[in-house]
C-alpha cells in the first residue's frame, strides 16, 4: 500500500492503531524501552580531588529533588505532584486532574564518604554533586542542601 492509500476498515480502529504504534516506537528506539519510564540520565566521573555526579533533570524544580547518602553511594529522588482544573460554563463541563509521580536513582561509589564537604548545585536542568575524595568517612547528615 502506498503512503496515500487508506487502511482497510478493520485496521482503522483507534485501539488497534494505538496497539500497533507500540511496535513502531520499539523499532524507532529499542533500547529506551528497556529503561524504566521515569528514569533520568546520570553521569559519574572522577577528577584528582573528587567524584562528580551529574543528573539530567529538565523541568524539575530544585525543591522536588532530594539527595541522601547510602553508605557507599547516594540516592537522587524526585517527587512531583500536579493539579489541573478546567471549567467551561458555555459548554457545561468541569474537569479536575491530579497526578503524583516519584522516581529515584542510586549511584554507587567505590567508598563510603562524608557529606560534610559535599556540594550540590542545580542549574539549567542539570544537578551536579561534587564528593571530595578526602572525606572517606560516614556521618549523620541525612540530606544534601542544593544551591
ChimeraX commands (.cxc) that place a marker at each C-alpha (Angstrom):
marker #1 position 0.00,0.00,0.00 radius 0.5
marker #1 position 1.23,3.47,-0.82 radius 0.5
marker #1 position 1.50,6.26,1.68 radius 0.5
marker #1 position -1.70,7.93,0.48 radius 0.5
marker #1 position -3.75,4.72,0.45 radius 0.5
marker #1 position -6.33,4.20,3.17 radius 0.5
marker #1 position -6.14,1.25,5.54 radius 0.5
marker #1 position -8.87,-1.40,5.30 radius 0.5
marker #1 position -11.80,-0.56,7.57 radius 0.5
marker #1 position -10.98,-3.35,10.08 radius 0.5
marker #1 position -7.49,-1.83,10.62 radius 0.5
marker #1 position -8.77,1.72,11.19 radius 0.5
marker #1 position -9.90,1.02,14.77 radius 0.5
marker #1 position -8.17,3.57,17.11 radius 0.5
marker #1 position -7.49,0.88,19.74 radius 0.5
marker #1 position -5.74,-1.29,17.17 radius 0.5
marker #1 position -3.77,1.70,15.86 radius 0.5
marker #1 position -2.65,2.55,19.40 radius 0.5
marker #1 position -1.55,-1.04,19.99 radius 0.5
marker #1 position 0.36,-1.15,16.68 radius 0.5
marker #1 position 2.11,2.15,17.46 radius 0.5
marker #1 position 3.88,0.48,20.41 radius 0.5
marker #1 position 5.70,-1.71,17.89 radius 0.5
marker #1 position 6.66,1.36,15.85 radius 0.5
marker #1 position 8.05,3.03,19.00 radius 0.5
marker #1 position 10.08,-0.05,19.87 radius 0.5
marker #1 position 11.75,-0.24,16.46 radius 0.5
marker #1 position 12.49,3.51,16.40 radius 0.5
marker #1 position 14.48,3.33,19.67 radius 0.5
marker #1 position 14.58,-0.23,21.09 radius 0.5
marker #1 position 16.98,0.45,23.97 radius 0.5
marker #1 position 15.00,3.29,25.55 radius 0.5
marker #1 position 12.12,0.86,26.06 radius 0.5
marker #1 position 14.33,-1.26,28.32 radius 0.5
marker #1 position 14.72,1.58,30.86 radius 0.5
marker #1 position 12.01,2.47,33.37 radius 0.5
marker #1 position 9.65,5.12,32.01 radius 0.5
marker #1 position 10.60,7.74,34.62 radius 0.5
marker #1 position 14.38,7.08,34.69 radius 0.5
marker #1 position 16.71,10.05,34.30 radius 0.5
marker #1 position 20.22,10.10,32.90 radius 0.5
marker #1 position 23.18,10.17,35.30 radius 0.5
marker #1 position 26.90,10.54,34.60 radius 0.5
marker #1 position 29.61,9.78,37.17 radius 0.5
marker #1 position 33.18,10.85,36.60 radius 0.5
marker #1 position 36.32,11.34,38.64 radius 0.5
marker #1 position 38.83,14.17,39.00 radius 0.5
marker #1 position 42.03,14.18,41.07 radius 0.5
marker #1 position 40.16,15.52,44.10 radius 0.5
marker #1 position 36.51,14.45,43.77 radius 0.5
marker #1 position 33.84,12.25,42.26 radius 0.5
marker #1 position 31.29,14.24,40.29 radius 0.5
marker #1 position 27.73,13.09,39.66 radius 0.5
marker #1 position 25.67,14.88,37.01 radius 0.5
marker #1 position 21.96,14.13,36.64 radius 0.5
marker #1 position 19.80,15.47,33.81 radius 0.5
marker #1 position 16.55,16.70,35.36 radius 0.5
marker #1 position 14.92,19.08,32.87 radius 0.5
marker #1 position 11.67,20.68,34.00 radius 0.5
marker #1 position 12.18,19.69,37.66 radius 0.5
marker #1 position 12.16,22.34,40.40 radius 0.5
marker #1 position 15.02,22.32,42.88 radius 0.5
marker #1 position 12.53,21.79,45.73 radius 0.5
marker #1 position 11.46,18.46,44.19 radius 0.5
marker #1 position 14.98,16.96,44.43 radius 0.5
marker #1 position 16.39,15.05,47.41 radius 0.5
marker #1 position 19.91,13.66,47.67 radius 0.5
marker #1 position 20.67,11.26,50.51 radius 0.5
marker #1 position 23.71,9.15,51.48 radius 0.5
marker #1 position 23.58,5.36,51.38 radius 0.5
marker #1 position 26.94,4.33,52.84 radius 0.5
marker #1 position 28.81,3.63,49.60 radius 0.5
marker #1 position 26.56,5.72,47.34 radius 0.5
marker #1 position 23.86,8.34,47.06 radius 0.5
marker #1 position 20.18,8.27,46.14 radius 0.5
marker #1 position 18.75,11.05,43.99 radius 0.5
marker #1 position 14.97,11.18,44.37 radius 0.5
marker #1 position 12.40,13.34,42.60 radius 0.5
marker #1 position 8.80,13.77,43.67 radius 0.5
marker #1 position 6.23,15.81,41.82 radius 0.5
marker #1 position 2.54,16.36,42.02 radius 0.5
marker #1 position 0.27,18.47,39.89 radius 0.5
marker #1 position -3.30,19.65,39.86 radius 0.5
marker #1 position -5.18,20.83,36.78 radius 0.5
marker #1 position -8.62,22.31,36.71 radius 0.5
marker #1 position -10.69,23.19,33.65 radius 0.5
marker #1 position -14.10,24.76,33.53 radius 0.5
marker #1 position -16.23,25.85,30.62 radius 0.5
marker #1 position -19.67,27.16,31.58 radius 0.5
marker #1 position -20.67,27.69,27.96 radius 0.5
marker #1 position -20.17,24.03,27.02 radius 0.5
marker #1 position -21.07,22.92,30.57 radius 0.5
marker #1 position -18.11,20.83,31.56 radius 0.5
marker #1 position -15.82,20.78,34.55 radius 0.5
marker #1 position -12.69,18.67,34.89 radius 0.5
marker #1 position -10.10,18.19,37.63 radius 0.5
marker #1 position -6.97,16.07,37.34 radius 0.5
marker #1 position -4.38,15.19,39.92 radius 0.5
marker #1 position -1.10,13.43,39.30 radius 0.5
marker #1 position 1.74,12.26,41.54 radius 0.5
marker #1 position 5.00,10.74,40.42 radius 0.5
marker #1 position 8.28,9.82,42.02 radius 0.5
marker #1 position 11.45,8.27,40.77 radius 0.5
marker #1 position 14.94,7.72,42.12 radius 0.5
marker #1 position 18.36,6.50,41.08 radius 0.5
marker #1 position 21.08,5.03,43.27 radius 0.5
marker #1 position 24.65,5.86,42.31 radius 0.5
marker #1 position 27.29,3.58,43.85 radius 0.5
marker #1 position 30.73,4.97,44.75 radius 0.5
marker #1 position 33.91,2.98,45.45 radius 0.5
marker #1 position 33.95,4.00,49.15 radius 0.5
marker #1 position 31.88,5.44,51.99 radius 0.5
marker #1 position 32.12,9.23,52.21 radius 0.5
marker #1 position 31.22,12.22,54.34 radius 0.5
marker #1 position 28.50,14.63,53.21 radius 0.5
marker #1 position 30.07,17.41,55.27 radius 0.5
marker #1 position 32.07,18.93,52.37 radius 0.5
marker #1 position 29.86,17.59,49.61 radius 0.5
marker #1 position 28.42,20.27,47.28 radius 0.5
marker #1 position 25.28,20.16,45.20 radius 0.5
marker #1 position 24.24,22.66,42.54 radius 0.5
marker #1 position 21.19,22.65,40.28 radius 0.5
marker #1 position 21.29,24.84,37.19 radius 0.5
marker #1 position 19.60,24.68,33.77 radius 0.5
marker #1 position 18.15,21.23,34.43 radius 0.5
marker #1 position 21.49,19.70,35.48 radius 0.5
marker #1 position 22.14,18.57,39.06 radius 0.5
marker #1 position 25.87,18.47,39.82 radius 0.5
marker #1 position 27.13,16.84,43.01 radius 0.5
marker #1 position 30.81,17.03,44.00 radius 0.5
marker #1 position 32.00,14.42,46.50 radius 0.5
marker #1 position 35.54,15.13,47.77 radius 0.5
marker #1 position 37.78,12.07,47.79 radius 0.5
marker #1 position 39.42,13.02,51.09 radius 0.5
marker #1 position 36.15,12.62,53.02 radius 0.5
marker #1 position 36.05,8.82,53.23 radius 0.5
marker #1 position 34.08,8.58,56.48 radius 0.5
marker #1 position 30.41,8.23,57.33 radius 0.5
marker #1 position 28.42,10.91,59.13 radius 0.5
marker #1 position 24.87,11.56,60.27 radius 0.5
marker #1 position 23.75,14.24,57.78 radius 0.5
marker #1 position 20.58,12.91,56.12 radius 0.5
marker #1 position 20.10,15.13,53.07 radius 0.5
marker #1 position 22.23,17.43,50.93 radius 0.5
marker #1 position 21.21,21.12,50.62 radius 0.5
marker #1 position 21.21,22.03,46.93 radius 0.5
marker #1 position 22.15,25.59,45.97 radius 0.5
marker link #1:1,2 radius 0.2
marker link #1:2,3 radius 0.2
marker link #1:3,4 radius 0.2
marker link #1:4,5 radius 0.2
marker link #1:5,6 radius 0.2
marker link #1:6,7 radius 0.2
marker link #1:7,8 radius 0.2
marker link #1:8,9 radius 0.2
marker link #1:9,10 radius 0.2
marker link #1:10,11 radius 0.2
marker link #1:11,12 radius 0.2
marker link #1:12,13 radius 0.2
marker link #1:13,14 radius 0.2
marker link #1:14,15 radius 0.2
marker link #1:15,16 radius 0.2
marker link #1:16,17 radius 0.2
marker link #1:17,18 radius 0.2
marker link #1:18,19 radius 0.2
marker link #1:19,20 radius 0.2
marker link #1:20,21 radius 0.2
marker link #1:21,22 radius 0.2
marker link #1:22,23 radius 0.2
marker link #1:23,24 radius 0.2
marker link #1:24,25 radius 0.2
marker link #1:25,26 radius 0.2
marker link #1:26,27 radius 0.2
marker link #1:27,28 radius 0.2
marker link #1:28,29 radius 0.2
marker link #1:29,30 radius 0.2
marker link #1:30,31 radius 0.2
marker link #1:31,32 radius 0.2
marker link #1:32,33 radius 0.2
marker link #1:33,34 radius 0.2
marker link #1:34,35 radius 0.2
marker link #1:35,36 radius 0.2
marker link #1:36,37 radius 0.2
marker link #1:37,38 radius 0.2
marker link #1:38,39 radius 0.2
marker link #1:39,40 radius 0.2
marker link #1:40,41 radius 0.2
marker link #1:41,42 radius 0.2
marker link #1:42,43 radius 0.2
marker link #1:43,44 radius 0.2
marker link #1:44,45 radius 0.2
marker link #1:45,46 radius 0.2
marker link #1:46,47 radius 0.2
marker link #1:47,48 radius 0.2
marker link #1:48,49 radius 0.2
marker link #1:49,50 radius 0.2
marker link #1:50,51 radius 0.2
marker link #1:51,52 radius 0.2
marker link #1:52,53 radius 0.2
marker link #1:53,54 radius 0.2
marker link #1:54,55 radius 0.2
marker link #1:55,56 radius 0.2
marker link #1:56,57 radius 0.2
marker link #1:57,58 radius 0.2
marker link #1:58,59 radius 0.2
marker link #1:59,60 radius 0.2
marker link #1:60,61 radius 0.2
marker link #1:61,62 radius 0.2
marker link #1:62,63 radius 0.2
marker link #1:63,64 radius 0.2
marker link #1:64,65 radius 0.2
marker link #1:65,66 radius 0.2
marker link #1:66,67 radius 0.2
marker link #1:67,68 radius 0.2
marker link #1:68,69 radius 0.2
marker link #1:69,70 radius 0.2
marker link #1:70,71 radius 0.2
marker link #1:71,72 radius 0.2
marker link #1:72,73 radius 0.2
marker link #1:73,74 radius 0.2
marker link #1:74,75 radius 0.2
marker link #1:75,76 radius 0.2
marker link #1:76,77 radius 0.2
marker link #1:77,78 radius 0.2
marker link #1:78,79 radius 0.2
marker link #1:79,80 radius 0.2
marker link #1:80,81 radius 0.2
marker link #1:81,82 radius 0.2
marker link #1:82,83 radius 0.2
marker link #1:83,84 radius 0.2
marker link #1:84,85 radius 0.2
marker link #1:85,86 radius 0.2
marker link #1:86,87 radius 0.2
marker link #1:87,88 radius 0.2
marker link #1:88,89 radius 0.2
marker link #1:89,90 radius 0.2
marker link #1:90,91 radius 0.2
marker link #1:91,92 radius 0.2
marker link #1:92,93 radius 0.2
marker link #1:93,94 radius 0.2
marker link #1:94,95 radius 0.2
marker link #1:95,96 radius 0.2
marker link #1:96,97 radius 0.2
marker link #1:97,98 radius 0.2
marker link #1:98,99 radius 0.2
marker link #1:99,100 radius 0.2
marker link #1:100,101 radius 0.2
marker link #1:101,102 radius 0.2
marker link #1:102,103 radius 0.2
marker link #1:103,104 radius 0.2
marker link #1:104,105 radius 0.2
marker link #1:105,106 radius 0.2
marker link #1:106,107 radius 0.2
marker link #1:107,108 radius 0.2
marker link #1:108,109 radius 0.2
marker link #1:109,110 radius 0.2
marker link #1:110,111 radius 0.2
marker link #1:111,112 radius 0.2
marker link #1:112,113 radius 0.2
marker link #1:113,114 radius 0.2
marker link #1:114,115 radius 0.2
marker link #1:115,116 radius 0.2
marker link #1:116,117 radius 0.2
marker link #1:117,118 radius 0.2
marker link #1:118,119 radius 0.2
marker link #1:119,120 radius 0.2
marker link #1:120,121 radius 0.2
marker link #1:121,122 radius 0.2
marker link #1:122,123 radius 0.2
marker link #1:123,124 radius 0.2
marker link #1:124,125 radius 0.2
marker link #1:125,126 radius 0.2
marker link #1:126,127 radius 0.2
marker link #1:127,128 radius 0.2
marker link #1:128,129 radius 0.2
marker link #1:129,130 radius 0.2
marker link #1:130,131 radius 0.2
marker link #1:131,132 radius 0.2
marker link #1:132,133 radius 0.2
marker link #1:133,134 radius 0.2
marker link #1:134,135 radius 0.2
marker link #1:135,136 radius 0.2
marker link #1:136,137 radius 0.2
marker link #1:137,138 radius 0.2
marker link #1:138,139 radius 0.2
marker link #1:139,140 radius 0.2
marker link #1:140,141 radius 0.2
marker link #1:141,142 radius 0.2
marker link #1:142,143 radius 0.2
marker link #1:143,144 radius 0.2
marker link #1:144,145 radius 0.2
marker link #1:145,146 radius 0.2
marker link #1:146,147 radius 0.2
view
